């Protein structure tokens, strides 16, 4: 736990805190040689101006991070002197070698051509800014060396538990940025400065939903166990749920409710039947209640791209020469799949 000296709060506006101070000296009136320097109280070599008054101007601002005392923070440093800077982005997640397109006609009829599978996903880089951290707290007592090993060990890792409201596996720590500064305090020898660091920890947040809104209970075994059916499953397109997965389910009918961490104990992948049990939350709803299902195995940076096969039929007309779909209108393939 750090000991923090918080800036003084504004006497009227509690959200404002002192950020800087400036001084203006006022010499006594009618004093001969006013403003001249005379030996000071520290040493003869350190003269001080013979002023009677000093006008101090304190500037208050609204800081980005909250300030708490040592008692208020209860040892959890991420509650104070920290803030997030979010930057959204859109990325294409692609998988190579999973798809094939085939010509229906022409000299290459029936030949399979590898094609990448890609989908647009929204992500967000949340930079966690940790301000005014003493050098010794993250590195060591040697002011000439800086090795924040505990932070460096976490680069490329994801959070193992829920952290700051982010579910496990959804935050990927990237390379941090450390900015050195000098604390405005006098050290014991008056020579070496007291330094600290502002730490910026970029974390890529990724939590796509991988589930269905059309599942339903086909066999209610108990309040905590049931067989559900996930639709659109066939022998050629089985559901991507396996024994050992954990499912989160919610429902709006029958009064609404939710149950998380339900263990998959059996799977009929060809027909979409999944046996689930356990978990925490509300008692399961009645038979045939519609469910929303989320598979935790496909959460955040633990996401594994699903295999999807794309078959491209009708690329060339029956004469073997004319193109049915120009390359620039590739998306029309999906809206004219029944074209001859």
Steps between C-alpha positions, in 0.01 A plus 500: 500500500622849415484798729348784298515872572194626316480854360290744698135510400329827413321644803173544306514266198589153626573361150789743448848443645812714519724455195758782520598804704677825410640774724521879466714688750380833643766724648422719806420858416742778592787265578834618360651249259178304477535189291873466563635167616649450848655191662232243561426272793641185337856613434689812406546361151125471451359853503131566540302797374387743768128486419222549749221309322459226240186460288445130431267401213379140501357352178229235540401257224279195455743206485424194289560258786338472843686567824445294813677488833680189623199417715246544222680283245527188723831395341359469145720742304303470174222704661703821518736700281387294200276546197421332167557651153286298251573485124253287296608323181372254240708204389458216254552160659595250233583133485702346219449154355148456631294590192482395138326655203416286197424576138170355378590527129789566270834326460556495879160361583498328839848621593530630855690823562606591858352826623537676836205540730470840664253688716492852640529525877493808720770534761612767743841587638454618858814668630510477877688809624665467841624840613774618734646162593821506709804340337555260788144368490532339156875460449725504807704723726778572246404832333743435211327177391144453379371146462124468567523123470154420635341716232726369225409141591137573419550627144314277255285347774126527566321555829431169675210640705251784472695825533352851512176362361665315208429123485789254509687464173377826345797732570831441319789703643719663237834681532477765775638853484690647796546879534749622762443814707641666811291533813495865621657419838839561656716191561711451809831588330353777286676362192335186368143543382209283603362347183186310408319365196174548317412154370279446194381139464327442163254210521311372200142427603326232295180331610293388199181311558507146369156357555146475372170662586284211379585210733233335713448249779390163363533295821497665843669255736512722810542862609871473414510247215340476157539400138489797267497511122706749303336539156644485148723202581540231235743217434690728259490800733518381863485744788828617646430383857702231673486304824670702770396841364327745732180665374327815621126503428235770536128513427230766491193274504363340818593804708852526363826392659852380440739224599877504447784247499279204400716200413447315171490126582376355169470621140307372197680730256313384188158586642594785732406336832714604798471372856593762762504499879622690805589867486377788709197726467126457461318169475457384143173607331222261382518268201525658152607839636714692249858565612796718412820292526858626529790255482780618731754300298476768232548807715750778453854430390444129552281508188572230242364575149227261392534311177265622230494352146409727213406341167495740206262371234410674176815711466488456120192462283428178320676621187824482696597858412269766645538582868187477709634715780766767438778503760399847615158366601617194688245563772222430248587132519331488837186679385459309171588148605203360307602660168551250212 
